[in-house]
Amino acid sequence: MPCCCQCCKTTAGDKHQLSAEALVALPGHRAKVNHLSCGFRVQEICKHYVRGKALNMRAKCPRCMQCDTKFDFIRRKHHCRRCGRCFCDKCCSKKVALHRMCFVDPVRQCAECSLVSQKEMEFYDKQLKVLLGGGTFVVTLGTSEKSETMTCRLSNNHRYLFLDGESHFEVELSRISSMQILTDGASPGGATSRASGMLLHYKPMGSQDTQQLRVEAADDKKAASLWLAAMHKAAKLLYEARDQ
């Protein structure tokens, strides 16, 4: 039973962007992409990847991979644009934007993948803008007693943290081994404590030795707290991708 999407040719109604160069990599994607080796960005993804994967599954997939319904001329076969698995219409009815895989318009996804894609879209719409805008922090490198006030922001290519003050240095996201958010303690009334800083452990380029970087909110603590919360969200999504 042929797939209604004709994945071996063109996906019905699916439009693709010309390049994946502007995409942000977040977790949940089952394609063979090394998330940690490229920070938040994906390596360029060929738009035929899922099609080829779905085509291979098609011959081995006489039934829906969710509800086990047998495909026939009435119950058509569909494939999730994110994971490439085969489903019936009921189990693959969600249409969610998937910019990271070069789809311009919302595309068909299974229930599991659609939830992950929704999280990604929330990150794109909210946290990513905050990270690109940056925040002002007091930065301490290693065990040094000397600190410097610097602006910390995500680079435009989403691969590095840029720290700019009297000096400038960069931290490649893929070389961060751990991140801890520091808080200002319990807030009055039992409210959630506000993020006040961040402790990073990373390996500088060309070195295998782990170095520590401590950043603490400077004067504008509210803006710094928002930036730290966005960074925490990004790191959480990134490490979830690594663990999958």
C-alpha positions as CSV (number, residue, x, y, z in Angstrom):
1,M,0.0,0.0,0.0
2,P,1.7,3.2,-1.1
3,C,2.1,6.1,1.3
4,C,-0.3,8.9,0.6
5,C,2.5,11.4,0.9
6,Q,4.5,9.7,-1.9
7,C,7.7,10.2,0.1
8,C,9.9,8.8,-2.6
9,K,8.9,11.7,-4.8
10,T,7.6,14.8,-3.1
11,T,5.7,15.2,0.1
12,A,2.2,16.4,-0.6
13,G,1.8,20.1,0.0
14,D,5.1,20.3,2.0
15,K,7.2,23.3,1.3
16,H,10.9,23.5,2.2
17,Q,13.3,26.3,2.9
18,L,16.3,26.4,0.7
19,S,18.8,26.0,3.5
20,A,19.0,24.8,7.0
21,E,21.7,27.4,7.9
22,A,19.4,29.6,10.0
23,L,17.9,26.7,12.0
24,V,18.2,26.1,15.7
25,A,18.8,22.6,17.0
26,L,16.7,21.5,19.9
27,P,16.0,18.0,21.2
28,G,13.6,15.3,20.4
29,H,14.8,14.9,16.8
30,R,15.4,11.3,15.9
31,A,17.4,12.1,12.8
32,K,21.1,11.4,12.8
33,V,22.3,14.9,13.9
34,N,25.0,15.4,16.4
35,H,23.4,18.0,18.7
36,L,26.2,18.5,21.0
37,S,28.9,18.9,18.3
38,C,27.1,21.9,16.9
39,G,25.6,23.7,19.8
40,F,22.0,24.8,19.3
41,R,22.3,24.6,15.5
42,V,21.8,21.6,13.3
43,Q,24.2,20.5,10.7
44,E,22.7,21.1,7.3
45,I,19.9,18.5,7.0
46,C,19.0,17.1,3.6
47,K,15.3,17.4,3.1
48,H,15.2,13.9,1.6
49,Y,16.4,12.3,4.9
50,V,12.9,11.7,6.4
51,R,11.6,10.8,3.0
52,G,14.2,8.1,2.5
53,K,13.7,6.8,6.0
54,A,10.0,6.7,5.5
55,L,10.4,4.9,2.1
56,N,12.5,2.2,3.8
57,M,9.9,1.8,6.5
58,R,7.1,1.7,4.0
59,A,7.8,-1.8,2.7
60,K,8.2,-3.1,6.3
61,C,5.2,-1.3,7.7
62,P,1.8,-3.0,6.9
63,R,0.3,-1.6,10.1
64,C,0.2,1.6,12.1
65,M,3.1,1.8,14.4
66,Q,0.9,3.3,17.1
67,C,-2.4,1.5,17.1
68,D,-1.6,-1.5,15.0
69,T,-4.3,-0.8,12.4
70,K,-3.7,-2.6,9.2
71,F,-3.3,-0.3,6.1
72,D,-5.6,-0.8,3.1
73,F,-7.1,1.3,0.4
74,I,-9.4,3.0,2.9
75,R,-6.9,3.3,5.8
76,R,-4.1,5.2,4.2
77,K,-0.5,5.2,5.4
78,H,1.1,8.4,6.5
79,H,4.6,9.2,7.8
80,C,5.6,11.6,10.5
81,R,7.8,14.3,9.1
82,R,9.9,14.3,12.2
83,C,10.7,10.7,13.0
84,G,9.7,9.1,9.7
85,R,7.6,6.3,11.2
86,C,4.4,5.1,9.6
87,F,1.0,5.8,11.1
88,C,-2.7,5.8,10.2
89,D,-4.4,9.2,9.8
90,K,-5.8,9.2,13.4
91,C,-2.3,8.6,14.9
92,C,-0.6,11.1,12.7
93,S,-3.1,14.0,12.4
94,K,-1.2,16.8,14.2
95,K,0.3,19.5,12.0
96,V,3.0,21.5,13.6
97,A,5.7,23.8,12.3
98,L,9.1,22.1,11.9
99,H,11.5,24.9,10.8
100,R,14.5,22.9,12.0
101,M,14.0,20.4,9.2
102,C,13.5,23.0,6.6
103,F,9.7,22.8,6.4
104,V,8.1,26.2,6.0
105,D,4.5,25.3,6.7
106,P,3.1,23.1,9.5
107,V,3.5,19.5,8.6
108,R,2.0,16.1,9.7
109,Q,3.6,14.7,12.8
110,C,2.8,11.9,15.2
111,A,1.5,12.7,18.7
112,E,4.9,12.2,20.4
113,C,6.8,14.3,17.9
114,S,4.2,17.1,17.8
115,L,4.7,17.6,21.6
116,V,8.4,18.0,21.1
117,S,8.0,20.3,18.2
118,Q,5.6,22.5,20.2
119,K,8.3,22.9,22.9
120,E,10.8,23.9,20.2
121,M,8.4,26.5,18.8
122,E,8.0,28.0,22.3
123,F,11.7,28.2,22.6
124,Y,12.1,29.8,19.2
125,D,9.4,32.4,20.0
126,K,10.5,33.3,23.5
127,Q,13.8,32.2,25.0
128,L,15.9,32.4,21.8
129,K,15.3,36.1,21.4
130,V,16.3,36.7,25.1
131,L,19.5,34.8,24.6
132,L,20.4,36.7,21.5
133,G,19.7,40.0,23.3
134,G,22.1,39.2,26.1
135,G,22.5,40.3,29.7
136,T,25.0,42.1,31.9
137,F,26.9,40.0,34.4
138,V,29.9,40.0,36.7
139,V,32.2,37.3,35.2
140,T,34.9,35.4,37.1
141,L,37.1,33.0,35.2
142,G,38.5,29.9,36.9
143,T,39.6,30.4,40.5
144,S,40.7,34.0,39.9
145,E,39.8,36.6,42.4
146,K,39.5,39.2,39.6
147,S,36.0,39.8,38.1
148,E,34.9,41.8,35.2
149,T,31.5,43.2,34.2
150,M,30.6,41.8,30.8
151,T,27.7,41.4,28.4
152,C,26.9,37.7,27.9
153,R,24.9,36.7,24.8
154,L,24.3,33.9,22.4
155,S,26.2,34.4,19.1
156,N,24.1,35.0,15.9
157,N,25.1,31.5,14.6
158,H,24.0,30.0,18.0
159,R,27.3,28.2,18.5
160,Y,29.0,30.3,21.1
161,L,28.5,32.4,24.2
162,F,30.1,35.8,23.6
163,L,31.4,37.6,26.7
164,D,32.3,41.3,26.0
165,G,33.7,43.8,28.4
166,E,37.2,45.3,28.5
167,S,38.2,41.9,27.2
168,H,36.4,39.4,24.9
169,F,36.3,35.7,25.0
170,E,34.0,33.0,23.7
171,V,32.7,29.7,25.0
172,E,31.7,27.1,22.4
173,L,28.4,25.5,23.5
174,S,29.4,22.1,22.4
175,R,32.3,22.1,24.9
176,I,30.2,22.9,27.9
177,S,30.2,19.8,30.2
178,S,27.9,21.1,32.9
179,M,25.9,24.1,33.9
180,Q,24.4,25.1,37.2
181,I,22.0,27.9,37.8
182,L,22.6,29.9,41.0
183,T,19.7,31.4,42.8
184,D,19.3,34.3,45.3
185,G,17.8,32.0,48.0
186,A,14.2,31.7,49.1
187,S,11.9,34.6,48.3
188,P,9.5,36.1,50.7
189,G,6.1,34.3,50.9
190,G,7.6,31.1,49.6
191,A,7.7,32.3,46.0
192,T,10.1,30.7,43.6
193,S,13.7,32.0,44.0
194,R,15.1,34.1,41.2
195,A,18.1,33.0,39.1
196,S,21.1,35.2,40.0
197,G,24.0,33.5,38.3
198,M,25.4,30.6,36.4
199,L,28.3,28.3,36.9
200,L,29.8,26.7,33.8
201,H,32.4,24.0,33.3
202,Y,33.8,23.8,29.8
203,K,36.9,22.9,27.8
204,P,38.5,25.8,25.9
205,M,39.3,25.3,22.2
206,G,42.5,23.3,21.8
207,S,42.5,22.1,25.4
208,Q,41.2,19.0,27.2
209,D,41.4,20.7,30.6
210,T,38.1,21.7,32.1
211,Q,37.8,25.3,33.1
212,Q,35.2,27.1,35.3
213,L,33.3,30.2,34.5
214,R,31.1,32.0,37.0
215,V,28.6,34.7,35.9
216,E,26.5,36.7,38.4
217,A,23.8,39.3,37.8
218,A,25.1,42.8,37.7
219,D,22.9,45.9,38.2
220,D,19.8,44.9,36.1
221,K,19.0,41.8,38.0
222,K,15.6,41.3,36.4
223,A,17.0,41.2,32.8
224,A,19.8,39.0,33.9
225,S,17.4,36.6,35.6
226,L,15.3,36.3,32.4
227,W,18.5,35.6,30.4
228,L,19.6,32.9,32.8
229,A,16.1,31.3,32.8
230,A,16.3,31.2,29.0
231,M,19.8,29.7,29.1
232,H,18.6,27.1,31.6
233,K,15.8,26.1,29.3
234,A,18.2,25.8,26.3
235,A,20.6,23.7,28.3
236,K,17.8,21.4,29.5
237,L,16.6,20.8,26.0
238,L,20.1,20.2,24.7
239,Y,21.0,17.7,27.4
240,E,17.7,15.9,26.8
241,A,18.7,15.5,23.2
242,R,22.0,14.0,24.2
243,D,20.3,11.5,26.5
244,Q,17.9,10.2,23.9
